[in-house]
Amino acid sequence: MTDPLATDPPPDPDLPATTPALTFRSGGEDLLGVLHVPAGPGPHPVVVLLHGFPGNERNFDLAQVLRRAGYAALVFHYRGSWGVGGTWSWRHVLEDSAAVVAAVRDPGLASAHRLDPRRLTLVGHSLGGFAALMTAAAEPSVSAVASVAGVDFGAVAALCRADPAARAAWVEAFAAELAPLRGTSGEALVAELEAAGESWRLGALAPRLADRPVLLIGGRRDTVAPPGVHHEPVVAAFRAEPVERLEHHVFPTDHALSDHRVTLARTLLGFLAPQR
């Protein structure tokens, strides 16, 4: 097999690779997405990539690597972001992720794009890591799940309730990223996660993910989701359950894994290989 990080696979003139734009209905709005379909008859395993807040890093490099490795990779925008209608909220992100999972599993869409919805993996970065774990825990049809620099919103909620200065810093941080979003504010976003509280603790998801492969990745230089708060406690909870097929890493990099994208891609491919 060719190396998907360095080499294009052989083309198939009868069933070529394609990159169709797709829409998914959620909350009365059309979510905009793009599907990276490999060449060949398939049916291809599917990876849904969930981007973070507000979505500056959308992981298209991973989508292309995954396609070259034989996976169909989907990237999409949530409600209220990057020109999509509706309003942004954390709960809308979770609803939109669930709606896209349901749509990908629809037999008509799967047949049209040569997909195998029985082999469906969620991979999320930052907020997307939170959404991937939450969505997979609620949907047993998801075969495997990976969180990259995932934010534990339950931990953020506890910190905001306990420390007014930390709360103000989170309000300010969210407010600084609102340009591509609509219908929210830093204060509204902090209030929403405070209301959710412990129900958004990622470690509490371990019992519902115990029978599936889970990949957790943190960054040692991550100042947005420091591993001591957002990664290590989740790993400890998953190991204690135990989640038998848990894989976890902390790489010496930042929140976006800016200088570890090849390492990230190789780690993800290695994690996915048993699901082929």
N, C-alpha and C positions, 0 to 999 in steps of 0.2 A: 504493500500500500504506500502511496506517496505521502510525504510529510505535509499535512494540511496547513502548517505554518509557513511553508516555503514554496510549495509547488501546487499548481492547479491540477485537478484531476482530469483524466481524459474526457473530452466532450462526448455527448451522446446526440447525434444529429436528429434522431427520432424523438427523443424526450430530453430536450436541453434544459439546463439550469435556467430558472426564471426568477424575477424579482417583482411580483405583483403587489400593487397597493391594495390594501383591504380596509374595510370599515367594519366596526363592531358596535352594536347597539347596547348602550348601558345608560340607565337613568334618563331615558328620553333623548340622549345625545348620540352622535356618531363619533366613535373613537377612531382616530387615524392610525393605521399601522402599515408595515411593510414586511412581507414574508420572503425569506431567502430560501428558495426551493432548490435542492440539488438536482443534478441530471440523473436520468435513469428512472426505471419504473417504480421503484419503491416497493411497498409504502415506506416512507421515511419516518424515523423517530422525530419527535418535535421538541424543540426547546423554546420556551417563551422567556424572553429577557425583559425584566422589569427594571426601569431606570429609577434613579433617585430623585431627590428634591433639589432644585426644580426640574432637573433633567438635562443639565449641561453635558454630562457624560452619558451617552446613550448606548455605548457598548457595541457599536457597529463593527468594530474590529473583531469582537468575539463572534458576531453573527456570520461574518464572512469565513472565519476559521471553521466554525461549526458546519457551514454549508460545504466547504471543501472536504470535511470529514464525513459527510453523508447525512448530516442532520438538517432538517428544515428549521430555520431560526426566525422567530417573529419578534419584532420590536414595535411598540405602539406607545401612544401618548394617552394619559389619563384625562378625564374631564377637567375643563378649566385650565389646561396647560397647552402652550405652544399652538394656539389657534383653535383648539378643540372647544366646542361649546360647553355651556354649563359652568359650574363653579368648582373650585378646588377645595377639597378637604381630605383629611386622612381617611375617613370612612368611605368617601367616594373612590379613593385609590383601591381600597379593599374590595368594594363592590365592582369596580371596573376590572380588576384582576380576575375575580370570580366569573364575570360575564365573558371575558376573553377565553378563559379555560373552557367554559361551556360551549362557546362558539367553535373552538378548535376541535372539540370532540363531536361536533355535528357531522353526521355521515356525509351530507352533501358537500360541505366545505372540505372534509378530509378526502373524499373521492376526487373532487375537482383539482386538488393540488398534490395528490399522491402521498397523503399523510397517514401515519399510523397513530391514532389518538390513544391506543393502548400503551404506547411508550411516550409519555408526556412528562417532561421535566421543567420545573420552574427554576430560573436563575435570576437572582435580584441583587442589585448593588445599593447599599446605603438604605434609604427608605424602601427601595425595591427588595432588599434582603429581608426586611421586616415583613413586607407584603407577601413575598414568596413563602416564607415560613407560615404566616397566618393563613394564607390561601390553601397551601398544601395540607395543613392541619385540619381544615374544614372540608377538604375535598379528597376523599380516599382514592379517587381515580388518578390523581397525580402520582406518577411512578417514583419520582425522586425530586429532591429540592436542594438548592445551593444558595447560601447567603454570603455575599462578599462585602465586607465592611458594614455589615448590617447594623442598623440603629435599633436598640431596644427601647421602644417608646414607653414601656412600663417603667424602666429605670429612669428615663428622662422625666416622666410624670412625678415619680417619687422625689427626685432631686428638686424639681420646681416647687413642689408643695413644701419642702423642708427648708429651702434656702431662697429668700426673696432676691438676692443678688444673682444667683444662678438663673432664677426665673426670668429676670430682666434681661440677662445675657441671651437666653434662648429666644425671647421675644424679638430682641434686636437682630439676632442672627437670621431668624426666619424672615423678618421684615426686609432685610437686605437682599433677599433672593426672589422677590415677588414680581419682577418685571415680566417674565413669560407666563405668569399666572393671573387668574381673574377671580374676583369674588371673595377674597379672604384678606387676612391681616396677620401680622405676627402675634398679636394678642389672641385672635380667634384660634389660631393653630395651637398655641400653648393651652388655652382653655379647653380645647377639644381633647387633647391628650391627657390633661389632668382629669377630665370627666371619665375617660376610659380607665385610667389608673392601672390597677393590677391586672385587669383583663387583657392588657397588652404586654405583659411580661413574656418575653420569648421563652425563657426557661420552662414556663408552665405548659408549653406545647409538647414537651417531650413524650408524654404518654400517647398522644395522637400521632406521633411520627416514629414511634419505636419500631415499627415493622418495615420502615422504608430507608433507602440510602439517603443520608444527609451530609452535605459538605458545608463547613463553616470556615470562613477565611477572615482573618483580621490583619491589620497593619500596625507594626510596632511604632511607627511615626504618625499614626492617625490621631489628629487633634479634634476631629469631629465626632468620631466614635472610638474613643480610646479603648484598647482591648481589655484593660482591667475592669471596665464598666460594662461594655457592650458585647464582648466576645468570651472572655474567660468564664464569667458566671453562667453563660448559656452552655458552653462546652461542659462545665461541671454538672449542670442539671441534666444534660442529655446523657452523659456518661453514667450518672447515678440511676437513670431510669431502668435499664440502660437502653439507649438507641444502639442496637447491635452493629449497624452498618454506618457508624459515624466516622467521618474523616475530618480532621481539623488542622489548620495551619495558621501561624502568625508570621508574615513575611516582613522584612525590614524596609517598609515602604509607607507611603502616605495613604490618605483616605481614598483617593482615586486609583491607587496602585499604579501611579504614573510611570514609574521606572520598572515595573514588574508585569507588564501586560503579556509578554511571552510566557513568563512563568505562570501567570494566571490562566492563560489559554491552555498550556500543557497540563496544568493541574485539573482544569475542568474536563479536558478530554479524557484524562486518566480516570476521573471519577465516573464519567458517563460510559466508558467502554463496557463494563459489565451489563449495562442496560441495553446494549445493541442486540 
